[in-house]
Amino acid sequence: MERTLATYRPLIIAEFWPAGIIEAYSSPREVLAYYHGLSFSVSLIERPDLDAEKSGEETVVEAAGALPGGFGSLLLTSRLGWGRKEIREKHQ
């Protein structure tokens, strides 16, 4: 999966439920750090004013947990640009 993400650099929308992540014995901050490690910028769709890199991962975790239902949607965008080079050139 990581190789596919690195190759194609898709735009990803992912559900982010901090309480569920904790129940699964993981850390919401570690999930955000993992996405960053894959060269994705992370933002919370319901709170476009928050960006995990600028506002801090804990702020995004708290904001998602405060939303109705305790979860939100993350927008993951590659910091390297979208798609394979050949695909980007084709659509320019």
C-alpha positions, 0 to 999 in steps of 0.5 A: 500500500505504501508503495502505491501511495508513494507512486500515485499520490492520490487525494484521500478522504479518510474518516478519523475517529480518535475514540475508535483509534484509542479503543483499537489500542493505537494513538490518534497522534500516531495515525496523523504522524504516519500520514505525515511520514507518507508525505501527506498534508493532513487537514480536517474537512469540517474545520478547514482552519485547522491544519495538522502541520500548522495547528498541531496534531493534538489540536486536530485530534481534539477538534475531531473528537469535539465534532458530532459523533466524535469523528471527522473526515481528514483530507490527505494531500501529497506534499509532493504533488498529485499523481504520477509525473506522467499522469500530471503531464497528461492533464496539464 
